[in-house]
Amino acid sequence: MRESGVFIALVGAVILVVGLLVAAGAFGWFGRLPGDLRFSGGNARVYFPLASTLLISVVLTVVVNLLRRLL
């Protein structure tokens, strides 16, 4: 039961840090990487952040795997 509590506290701390970074504007690059697609015409805009999403997925996969091995 203690391991679950530590894991939940760690996840909460990570969410807090990411939230503070977003509020400070540290993720201004999100959506501006090569490979992120933007289409606009007339009154419509379509946005596909493919490269940004792929990068975040890889980073989160590495972090979660490291946490699983450590805990």
Secondary structure as UniProt FT lines:
FT   HELIX           2..24
FT   TURN            25..31
FT   TURN            34..35
FT   STRAND          37..41
FT   TURN            42..43
FT   STRAND          44..48
FT   HELIX           50..70
//
